[in-house]
Amino acid sequence: MLAKPAIPPETETGGRLLLVDDDADILDFLSWQLVHFGYTVTCASDGLQGLALLQEESFDLLITDVVMPLMDGMELIQQVRRHNLPVADIMVISGASPEYDYTDFIAAGANDFLRKPFQFNELYAKIQRILRERSLLRKLEKVSERYRKLFEESSATVMLLEKYRAELLAAKAEAERANRIKSDFIANLSHEIRTPMNVIVGMNRLLLKEENLDERQEDYLKTSQTAAENLLELINDILDISKIEANQLHLHPHPFRASELLIELERLMAPQAAAKGLNLKLQAAPDLPQVVHGDRLRLRQILVNLISNAIKFTSQGQVRVELRGKNEGQHFTLYGQVSDTGIGIAPAEQELIFQAFEQVDHSLTREQSGSGLGLAICRKLLTLMGGEIWVDSDRGRGSTFHFTIPFAISSLDLLEQGRPSLPDPEWPLPQPQPQPHQTLLLVEDNQANRKLLHCLFEKTDYHLVEAVNGYDALEKLASTEIDAVLMDLQMPLLNGLQTTKIIRRLESDRACPSQLLAEPGAGSSGGMQGKALPEALLLRLQARLLGRHLPIVAVTAQVLPEDREKCLAAGMDAYFSKPFMPEQLFAFLTRHQSPASPPPFLETPASKTSIPNTPNLEKTKTDYRSRALNTLQTTYALAENESATVLQTFTNVITDNLIRAQADARNGDFPDLSKRAHALKGNLVNLGLEDLAELAQNLEMKAKNRLETDAQEHLLEDVTALANKLKDFLTK
């Protein structure tokens, strides 16, 4: 008998059920209850009758007893599964059966089993679970079928998309290759144009200095000079936009003072403004950080472009530049504003002006010239730096260009360490002073450029020796006493970089020259079409160069930032791109060549770095820092602030060399230790600390010769002793 039924919880109902049982009471009770809860119920009194119904109709669930006349529940299940009759799920309800176990029914194809007597709620819950699972399964099958069809339908689209993707990638690669080719072409074209332009600009400058020019001749020359400078500006703009488009323009951040940049720009742009009767005012907000970390050169380029445009399109009134910003911890957002009282820009044209080669006025009667690249370069540079630019203007009421750039806040110490190693035109240079007789080696394959430099130097006390390529330069160096070298980069046989590397190797190492220059990266014969340099020439060069540091200046038409970096890596001391200002070159030579003012950052020749034996009370003082400052201010004629800056640089270099020397001594690396000691000696001599330089010289000789059997231990003691003597000097 069935247990007393209880009311089941409210649950989703519905579905067609087939009940098979030989007990009429059970059939009546179950069918009444299930119909009450929303099911459609059909009843059969034995398995044979149930099988007949299943062959005619479809049901969602078969609920069958086991022990019945004519056909029992097990045979019914087997027939249903064998003939694949239209019922998805089967549940068995039965009392104890001696013939079958629960697992037998599951194996035959039933989904669940319920033993009599049972609560109706229990049966109802099982029916709900089975039907719900079946419903979910059917939904899943429908969804799967839908997605299968979608997948089949989209397979052709996917293949087409893959084809388009491959074509786009190929087109992108081709476009990038074309961009690189274009950039290389423009860079080479720039080099070829700059070479004759260097001669034109230089000759014009020389002619303008002549005293017997009449007014008309002077006007012709000034017009020619202006046209040449405009052409150079156009070349620079085209080169910049090409590098940006090819992703070849890289930022070079370092610490700098924004206020100093404004002072420099005022000096640079004031003559242009004054020529048009305009008032130019540049100011920085009081809360602007003293030192920021970013790409000073690119910020300068942006400001020059904006100020030049403001002056160009303003006929009366003023041009005003303001820099201010917002501190955000260790970061700082620079806000710049360049405003003018010029012709203004209509709102509809304001986006157009930031596109390359676009100008507001395309008419044949336009008053202002230009390539239309300046503002496009500004926007691309600012995007590269993480900033943005916009304009506020209207016709007839002037324009205000706004821009923002994120910078890091830096310190004064980092400012001094971050100054470029090679002089840059943007850094203030000392004015040339009268020079004693000096011999310069000019290495240049272009005859016109050689003539120009001869003209520049003919009224000075410099004597110029010419070489037409790197190999010729080495021949001249081997036979002539040279004080400095002006080196072109692109030359036949042996280029400027290879020649510089050879000179630097021969200056610093006593090894056999042919062995030295055969080492990887020595730069010996790569430009000689595989031919080795004669050993006799190398020996003569080594005899002249060993222990010296010959100043080498790059004077080239190659202007990419990577060219400058290659010059520095090769060992050059300065870099000037053609056409250059003669004053800059003279200033460098004055600074680095004059016997009264040897280069403060380079070792002087061996003959000048020997340690004097003459006793001097000044040399016995142990206040090494005061002695060094005194040397910089008297021997090198540096101002107080300059000497402090130079001394800080020396301090950093000496500290680094001491740390590395201690590591070399611990590791028994005698050749490197010798080089460190040699560098220390040169630095200390330049600072006038001869007594300490003597200790460094002794250390250098011991490391070089390894005079003692327990050299490693004693050398470490010597390095430590030198470091202890310098402790106060380095920590003040």
C-alpha positions in Angstrom: 0.0 0.0 0.0 1.1 3.6 -0.6 1.9 5.8 2.3 -0.5 8.8 2.9 0.3 11.5 0.4 1.3 15.0 1.3 0.9 18.2 -0.7 4.1 18.7 -2.8 5.7 22.1 -3.0 4.9 24.3 -5.9 7.0 23.3 -8.9 6.9 23.6 -12.6 4.7 20.8 -14.0 3.5 19.5 -17.3 4.4 16.6 -19.6 2.9 13.3 -20.8 3.3 10.4 -18.4 2.6 6.6 -19.0 1.8 4.7 -15.8 2.0 0.8 -16.0 0.9 -1.2 -13.0 -1.4 -4.2 -12.4 -2.7 -2.6 -9.2 -5.8 -0.5 -10.1 -5.7 1.4 -6.8 -2.2 2.6 -7.4 -3.0 3.6 -10.9 -6.1 5.6 -9.8 -4.3 7.3 -6.9 -1.2 8.3 -8.9 -3.0 9.4 -12.0 -5.4 11.6 -9.9 -2.5 13.2 -8.0 -0.4 13.8 -11.1 -3.3 15.2 -13.2 -4.0 17.5 -10.3 -0.4 18.9 -10.6 -0.7 19.5 -14.3 0.5 16.3 -16.0 -1.2 14.4 -18.8 -1.5 10.8 -17.6 -2.2 7.6 -19.6 -2.5 4.2 -17.7 -1.8 0.6 -18.6 -2.5 -2.5 -16.4 0.4 -4.6 -17.7 3.6 -4.5 -19.7 2.0 -5.7 -22.9 -0.7 -3.0 -22.9 2.0 -0.4 -22.1 4.1 -1.6 -25.0 1.1 -1.2 -27.4 0.5 2.4 -26.2 4.2 3.3 -26.6 4.1 2.0 -30.2 1.2 4.4 -31.0 2.0 7.5 -29.0 5.0 9.4 -27.6 5.5 10.1 -23.9 7.9 12.1 -21.8 8.2 9.6 -19.0 7.4 5.9 -18.5 6.7 4.8 -14.9 6.4 1.1 -14.6 5.9 -1.6 -11.9 8.1 -4.8 -12.1 5.9 -7.8 -11.3 3.0 -7.9 -13.7 1.1 -10.5 -15.8 1.8 -11.1 -19.5 4.9 -8.9 -19.6 6.8 -7.7 -16.5 8.6 -4.4 -16.1 12.1 -5.6 -17.0 10.9 -7.0 -20.4 9.0 -3.8 -21.1 12.1 -1.7 -20.5 14.2 -4.0 -22.8 11.6 -3.8 -25.6 11.4 0.0 -25.3 15.1 0.4 -25.6 15.6 -2.3 -28.2 13.0 -0.8 -30.6 13.8 2.8 -29.7 10.3 3.6 -28.8 9.3 7.3 -28.3 9.9 7.7 -24.6 12.9 9.6 -23.3 13.0 8.5 -19.7 11.9 5.5 -17.6 11.4 5.2 -13.8 10.8 1.9 -12.0 8.6 1.6 -8.9 8.6 -1.8 -7.2 8.6 -3.6 -3.9 11.2 -6.2 -3.1 12.0 -8.4 -6.1 13.9 -11.7 -5.8 14.8 -11.7 -9.5 16.1 -8.2 -10.1 18.4 -5.7 -8.4 18.3 -1.9 -8.8 21.4 -2.0 -10.9 19.8 -4.5 -13.4 17.1 -1.9 -14.2 19.7 0.9 -14.7 21.7 -1.4 -17.0 18.5 -2.2 -19.0 17.9 1.5 -19.7 15.9 2.9 -16.7 16.8 6.3 -15.4 15.7 6.0 -11.8 14.2 3.5 -9.3 11.8 4.0 -6.4 11.0 1.3 -3.9 7.4 0.7 -2.5 6.0 2.0 -0.2 6.9 5.6 -0.9 5.8 9.1 -0.1 4.1 10.8 -3.1 6.3 13.8 -2.5 9.3 11.6 -3.2 7.8 10.3 -6.4 6.8 13.8 -7.5 10.3 15.1 -6.8 11.9 12.4 -8.9 9.4 13.0 -11.7 10.2 16.8 -11.6 13.9 16.2 -11.6 13.8 13.7 -14.5 11.6 16.0 -16.7 13.5 19.1 -15.8 16.8 17.5 -16.8 15.2 16.2 -20.0 13.9 19.7 -20.7 17.3 21.3 -20.1 18.9 18.6 -22.3 16.5 19.3 -25.1 17.1 23.1 -24.8 20.9 22.4 -24.8 20.5 20.2 -27.9 18.5 23.0 -29.7 21.1 25.6 -28.7 23.9 23.3 -29.8 22.2 22.6 -33.1 21.7 26.4 -33.6 25.3 27.1 -32.9 26.4 24.2 -35.1 24.4 25.7 -38.0 25.8 29.1 -37.2 29.3 27.7 -37.1 28.8 25.9 -40.5 27.3 29.0 -42.0 30.1 31.2 -40.6 33.0 28.8 -41.5 33.1 30.4 -45.0 33.1 33.9 -43.4 35.9 32.8 -41.0 38.0 31.5 -43.8 37.4 34.8 -45.7 38.3 36.8 -42.6 41.5 34.8 -42.2 42.3 35.5 -45.8 41.6 39.2 -45.3 43.7 39.1 -42.1 46.6 37.6 -43.9 46.3 40.1 -46.7 46.2 43.0 -44.2 49.2 41.7 -42.3 51.1 41.4 -45.6 50.0 44.9 -46.6 51.0 46.2 -43.2 54.4 44.6 -43.5 54.8 46.0 -47.0 53.7 49.5 -45.8 56.2 49.3 -42.9 59.0 48.2 -45.3 58.0 51.0 -47.7 58.1 53.5 -44.8 61.6 52.3 -43.8 62.8 52.6 -47.4 61.2 56.1 -47.6 62.9 57.1 -44.3 66.3 55.7 -45.4 65.9 57.5 -48.7 65.0 60.8 -47.0 67.9 60.4 -44.6 70.3 59.8 -47.4 68.8 62.6 -49.5 69.1 64.8 -46.4 72.8 63.9 -46.2 73.3 64.6 -49.9 71.5 68.0 -49.7 73.2 69.1 -46.5 76.7 68.6 -47.9 76.3 71.3 -50.6 74.1 73.4 -48.3 76.9 73.4 -45.8 79.1 75.0 -48.4 76.5 77.5 -49.5 75.6 78.6 -45.9 79.3 78.7 -44.9 80.4 80.7 -47.9 77.6 83.2 -47.4 78.6 83.7 -43.8 82.2 84.3 -44.9 81.1 86.8 -47.6 78.9 88.7 -45.2 81.9 89.3 -43.0 83.7 91.1 -45.8 84.1 94.8 -45.2 84.0 96.1 -48.8 80.4 94.9 -49.6 78.1 97.6 -50.9 74.4 97.7 -49.8 73.1 95.8 -52.8 75.6 92.9 -52.5 74.9 92.6 -48.8 71.2 92.4 -49.5 71.7 89.7 -52.1 73.8 87.7 -49.7 71.3 88.0 -46.8 68.5 86.9 -49.2 70.5 83.9 -50.2 71.3 83.1 -46.6 67.6 83.3 -45.6 66.6 81.0 -48.5 69.3 78.5 -47.5 68.1 78.5 -43.9 64.5 78.0 -45.0 65.5 75.1 -47.1 67.4 73.5 -44.2 64.3 74.0 -42.0 62.2 72.2 -44.6 64.7 69.4 -44.8 64.6 69.0 -41.0 60.8 69.0 -41.0 60.5 66.3 -43.7 63.1 64.2 -41.9 61.3 64.4 -38.6 57.8 63.6 -40.1 59.3 60.7 -42.0 60.9 59.3 -38.8 57.7 59.7 -36.8 55.6 57.9 -39.5 58.1 55.0 -39.6 58.2 54.8 -35.8 62.0 55.5 -35.9 61.9 58.7 -33.8 62.8 57.9 -30.2 62.7 60.1 -27.1 65.9 60.7 -25.1 64.8 61.9 -21.6 67.2 63.5 -19.2 67.0 66.0 -16.3 66.8 69.7 -17.3 65.6 73.1 -16.1 62.5 74.4 -17.9 63.2 77.9 -16.8 66.6 77.8 -18.5 65.0 76.5 -21.7 62.7 79.6 -21.7 65.7 81.9 -21.3 67.4 80.2 -24.2 64.3 80.4 -26.4 64.0 84.1 -25.6 67.5 84.7 -26.9 66.8 82.6 -30.0 63.4 84.0 -31.0 63.7 87.7 -29.8 65.5 88.9 -33.0 62.7 87.5 -35.2 60.0 89.2 -33.1 61.9 92.5 -33.0 62.3 92.4 -36.8 58.5 92.6 -37.0 58.1 95.1 -34.2 56.4 92.5 -31.9 56.7 92.2 -28.1 57.9 88.7 -27.2 57.3 87.6 -23.6 58.2 84.2 -22.1 57.6 83.3 -18.4 57.5 80.3 -16.1 55.1 80.0 -13.2 56.8 80.3 -9.7 55.7 76.8 -8.7 57.3 75.2 -11.8 59.7 72.4 -10.5 63.3 73.4 -10.6 64.4 70.3 -12.5 62.2 67.9 -14.6 63.0 64.7 -16.3 62.0 64.5 -20.0 63.1 65.0 -23.6 64.4 68.6 -23.5 65.3 68.7 -27.2 61.7 67.7 -28.3 60.1 70.2 -25.9 62.4 72.8 -27.4 61.4 71.8 -30.9 57.7 72.1 -30.1 58.1 75.5 -28.5 60.2 76.8 -31.4 57.6 75.6 -33.9 54.7 77.3 -32.0 56.6 80.5 -31.4 57.8 80.7 -35.0 54.2 80.2 -36.2 53.0 82.9 -33.8 55.6 85.4 -35.0 54.9 84.5 -38.7 51.2 85.1 -38.5 51.3 88.2 -36.3 51.9 91.6 -37.9 51.5 93.7 -34.8 51.0 93.3 -31.0 52.7 90.5 -29.0 53.5 86.8 -28.7 53.3 85.4 -25.2 54.6 82.0 -23.9 53.7 80.6 -20.5 54.8 77.4 -18.8 53.0 76.2 -15.7 51.7 72.9 -14.4 50.5 70.6 -11.6 52.5 68.5 -9.2 51.3 64.9 -8.7 53.8 63.4 -6.2 57.0 62.5 -8.2 55.3 63.4 -11.5 54.4 66.7 -13.0 52.1 67.7 -15.9 53.6 70.6 -17.8 51.0 72.9 -19.3 52.2 75.2 -22.0 50.5 78.1 -23.7 51.6 80.1 -26.8 49.3 83.0 -27.6 49.5 85.8 -30.2 47.5 88.8 -31.5 47.7 87.6 -35.1 45.2 86.7 -37.9 43.5 83.9 -36.0 42.0 80.6 -37.3 38.4 79.9 -38.1 36.9 77.1 -36.0 36.2 74.9 -39.1 39.9 75.0 -40.0 41.4 74.3 -36.6 41.6 70.5 -36.9 43.0 70.9 -40.5 46.1 72.7 -39.4 47.4 69.7 -37.4 47.5 67.5 -40.5 50.8 67.1 -42.5 51.2 69.4 -45.5 47.9 71.1 -44.8 47.6 74.9 -44.7 44.6 77.1 -44.1 45.5 79.4 -47.1 46.1 77.4 -50.3 45.7 80.4 -52.6 48.4 81.6 -55.0 48.3 85.0 -53.2 49.0 83.7 -49.7 51.3 86.0 -47.7 53.1 83.4 -45.6 55.3 80.5 -46.8 56.0 77.2 -45.2 55.7 73.4 -45.6 52.6 72.9 -43.4 54.6 70.4 -41.3 55.3 72.3 -38.1 52.0 71.8 -36.3 51.7 68.2 -37.5 55.1 67.5 -36.1 54.1 69.2 -32.8 51.0 67.0 -32.4 52.9 63.8 -33.3 55.8 64.6 -30.9 53.3 65.4 -28.1 51.4 62.1 -28.7 54.7 60.3 -28.6 55.5 62.0 -25.2 52.0 61.2 -23.8 50.6 64.7 -24.2 48.2 66.6 -26.3 47.7 69.9 -28.2 44.7 72.0 -29.1 44.0 75.6 -30.2 41.6 78.3 -29.1 41.1 80.9 -31.9 38.9 82.7 -34.4 39.4 84.8 -37.4 40.7 88.3 -36.5 41.2 87.7 -32.7 44.6 85.9 -32.5 45.3 82.3 -31.5 46.3 80.5 -28.3 47.9 77.0 -28.6 47.7 74.9 -25.5 49.7 71.7 -24.9 50.3 69.3 -22.0 53.2 66.9 -21.4 53.7 64.5 -18.4 57.2 64.7 -16.9 58.9 63.2 -13.8 60.3 65.6 -11.2 64.0 65.2 -10.9 66.8 66.5 -8.7 69.8 68.8 -9.1 72.2 65.9 -8.7 70.6 64.0 -11.5 70.6 67.2 -13.6 74.4 67.3 -13.5 74.7 63.6 -14.2 72.2 63.8 -17.0 73.9 66.5 -19.1 74.9 65.0 -22.5 78.4 63.8 -22.9 78.7 65.3 -26.4 78.2 69.1 -26.7 74.8 69.9 -28.2 73.9 73.2 -29.9 71.1 73.7 -27.3 73.7 73.9 -24.4 75.4 77.2 -23.9 79.0 77.0 -25.1 81.9 79.2 -24.1 83.0 81.9 -26.5 86.2 81.2 -28.4 89.4 82.8 -27.0 92.6 83.6 -28.8 94.5 80.3 -29.5 98.1 79.5 -29.7 99.2 77.6 -32.9 97.4 74.3 -33.1 97.4 71.6 -35.9 94.1 70.2 -36.8 93.5 67.1 -39.0 90.5 67.6 -41.3 89.2 64.2 -42.5 86.7 64.9 -45.3 86.1 63.4 -48.7 84.2 66.3 -50.1 86.4 68.9 -51.7 83.9 71.8 -51.3 83.6 71.1 -47.6 87.4 71.0 -47.2 87.6 74.4 -48.9 84.9 75.9 -46.7 86.7 74.7 -43.5 90.0 76.1 -44.9 88.3 79.4 -45.4 86.9 79.3 -41.8 90.3 78.6 -40.3 92.5 80.7 -42.5 92.1 83.8 -40.4 92.8 81.9 -37.2 96.1 80.5 -35.7 95.0 76.9 -36.5 96.9 75.0 -39.1 94.8 72.5 -41.1 96.1 69.2 -42.4 93.8 67.4 -44.9 92.9 63.8 -45.3 90.3 62.5 -47.8 89.4 59.2 -45.9 90.0 57.3 -42.8 93.1 55.4 -44.1 94.6 58.7 -45.3 93.9 60.2 -41.8 95.8 57.3 -40.1 98.8 57.9 -42.4 98.8 61.7 -41.5 98.5 60.9 -37.8 101.4 58.5 -38.0 103.7 61.2 -39.5 102.4 64.5 -38.1 101.9 65.9 -34.6 98.1 66.5 -34.5 96.3 68.3 -31.7 92.7 67.5 -32.7 90.7 65.8 -35.5 87.6 67.0 -37.4 86.1 63.8 -38.7 83.5 63.2 -41.4 81.5 60.0 -41.0 80.7 58.8 -44.5 83.9 58.2 -46.4 85.4 55.6 -48.8 88.0 52.9 -47.7 87.6 53.6 -43.9 84.7 55.6 -42.5 84.9 58.0 -39.6 83.5 55.6 -37.0 85.9 52.8 -37.9 88.8 55.3 -37.9 87.9 56.6 -34.5 87.7 53.1 -33.0 91.2 52.3 -34.3 92.6 55.5 -32.7 91.0 54.8 -29.4 92.2 51.2 -29.3 95.8 52.3 -30.1 95.6 55.0 -27.4 94.7 52.6 -24.6 96.4 49.3 -25.1 100.1 48.2 -25.3 99.3 44.9 -27.1 100.6 44.2 -30.6 98.4 46.4 -32.9 97.7 43.7 -35.4 96.5 41.4 -32.6 94.5 44.3 -31.0 92.6 45.2 -34.1 91.9 41.6 -35.1 89.6 41.3 -32.0 85.8 41.4 -32.6 84.5 44.9 -32.5 87.9 46.5 -32.9 86.7 48.2 -36.1 90.0 47.6 -37.9 89.5 46.6 -41.5 85.7 46.5 -42.1 85.9 49.6 -44.4 89.0 48.5 -46.3 87.0 46.0 -48.4 88.4 43.2 -46.2 92.1 44.3 -46.4 94.1 44.5 -43.2 95.9 47.7 -42.2 99.7 47.5 -42.6 101.3 46.5 -39.3 104.1 49.0 -39.8 101.5 51.8 -40.0 99.8 50.5 -36.8 103.1 50.4 -34.9 103.9 54.0 -35.9 100.4 55.1 -34.8 100.7 53.3 -31.5 104.0 55.0 -30.8 102.3 58.4 -31.2 98.9 57.7 -29.6 99.6 55.3 -26.7 98.6 57.0 -23.4 97.0 60.1 -25.2 93.5 61.1 -25.7 93.3 62.8 -29.1 90.1 65.1 -29.3 88.0 63.9 -32.2 85.0 66.0 -33.4 82.3 64.6 -35.8 81.4 67.1 -38.5 78.8 65.4 -40.6 75.6 65.8 -42.6 74.1 62.8 -40.9 71.6 64.1 -38.4 69.6 61.2 -37.0 69.8 60.7 -33.2 71.3 57.2 -33.7 74.1 58.8 -35.7 75.0 60.9 -32.7 74.9 57.9 -30.4 77.2 55.9 -32.7 79.7 58.7 -32.6 79.6 58.7 -28.8 80.0 54.9 -28.7 82.9 55.0 -31.1 84.8 57.4 -28.8 84.2 60.8 -30.4 84.3 63.9 -28.1 81.7 66.1 -29.9 79.2 66.0 -32.7 78.3 68.9 -35.1 75.8 68.4 -37.9 76.2 70.3 -41.2 75.7 73.2 -41.6 77.0 74.1 -38.1 77.8 77.4 -36.5 81.5 78.1 -36.6 81.4 79.6 -33.2 80.3 76.3 -31.7 83.3 74.5 -33.2 85.7 77.2 -32.2 84.3 77.1 -28.6 84.8 73.4 -28.4 88.4 73.6 -29.6 89.0 76.4 -27.2 87.7 74.3 -24.3 89.4 71.1 -25.2 92.7 72.2 -26.9 94.1 75.2 -25.2 97.1 74.2 -22.9 95.7 76.6 -20.4 92.3 74.8 -20.5 92.7 71.1 -21.0 89.5 69.0 -21.3 88.1 68.5 -17.8 86.4 65.2 -18.6 89.2 63.5 -20.5 92.6 62.3 -19.6 95.4 64.5 -20.9 98.2 63.0 -22.9 100.7 60.8 -21.1 103.4 63.5 -21.2 101.1 65.8 -19.4 99.8 63.3 -16.8 103.1 62.3 -15.3 103.4 62.9 -11.6 105.7 65.8 -10.8 108.4 65.2 -8.2 108.7 68.8 -7.1 107.6 69.1 -3.5 104.8 71.6 -2.9 103.2 72.5 0.5 99.8 72.9 -1.3 100.0 69.3 -2.4 100.4 68.0 1.2 97.1 69.3 2.4 94.6 66.6 3.1 91.5 68.8 2.3 91.4 67.2 -1.1 88.1 68.8 -2.0 89.3 72.4 -1.4 92.5 71.6 -3.4 90.5 70.2 -6.3 88.2 73.3 -6.4 91.2 75.6 -6.3 92.7 73.7 -9.2 89.5 74.0 -11.3 89.2 77.7 -10.6 92.8 78.7 -11.1 94.3 76.2 -13.6 91.1 75.8 -15.7 89.7 79.3 -15.1 86.3 78.0 -14.2 83.8 80.1 -12.3 82.7 79.0 -8.9 79.4 77.4 -10.0 81.2 75.7 -13.0 83.9 74.3 -10.8 81.3 72.8 -8.4 79.5 71.1 -11.3 82.7 69.7 -12.8 83.9 68.5 -9.4 80.6 66.6 -8.8 81.1 64.9 -12.2 84.7 63.9 -11.2 83.4 62.7 -7.9 80.9 60.4 -9.6 83.5 59.0 -12.0 86.1 58.4 -9.2 83.5 56.7 -7.0 82.5 54.4 -9.9 86.2 53.6 -10.7 87.0 52.8 -7.1 84.1 50.4 -6.7 85.0 48.6 -9.9 88.7 48.5 -8.9 87.9 46.8 -5.7 85.8 44.2 -7.5 88.7 43.7 -10.0 91.2 43.2 -7.1 88.9 40.7 -5.4 88.4 38.7 -8.6 92.1 38.9 -9.6 91.3 40.7 -12.8 94.6 42.5 -13.2 94.2 43.9 -16.7 90.9 45.6 -15.8 92.4 46.8 -12.5 95.3 48.4 -14.3 92.9 50.3 -16.5 90.8 51.5 -13.6 93.9 52.7 -11.8 95.1 54.5 -14.9 91.7 56.3 -15.2 91.9 57.2 -11.5 95.4 58.6 -12.0 94.3 60.8 -14.9 91.2 62.1 -12.9 93.3 62.9 -9.8 96.0 64.7 -11.8 93.3 66.8 -13.6 92.1 67.8 -10.1 95.6 68.7 -9.0 95.7 65.8 -6.4 99.2 64.6 -7.4 99.9 62.8 -4.1 96.8 60.7 -4.6 97.5 60.3 -8.3 100.9 58.8 -7.3 99.1 56.1 -5.3 96.9 55.3 -8.3 100.0 55.2 -10.5 101.7 52.7 -8.2 98.5 50.6 -8.2 98.5 50.7 -12.0 102.1 49.5 -12.2 101.6 46.7 -9.7 98.5 45.4 -11.5 100.2 45.7 -14.8 103.4 43.9 -13.8 102.1 41.6 -10.9 105.3 42.1 -9.1 104.4 40.1 -6.0 103.4 36.5 -5.6 100.5 37.4 -3.4 99.6 40.3 -5.6 95.8 39.9 -5.3 95.8 40.3 -1.6 98.2 43.3 -1.6 96.4 45.0 -4.5 93.1 44.8 -2.7 94.8 46.4 0.3 96.2 49.2 -2.0 92.8 49.9 -3.4 91.2 50.0 0.0 94.0 52.4 1.2 93.3 54.7 -1.7 89.6 54.6 -1.1 90.1 55.4 2.6 92.2 58.5 1.7 89.4 59.6 -0.7 86.6 58.9 1.8 86.2 62.5 3.0 86.6 63.8 -0.5 83.8 61.6 -1.9 81.3 62.0 0.9 81.3 65.8 1.4 
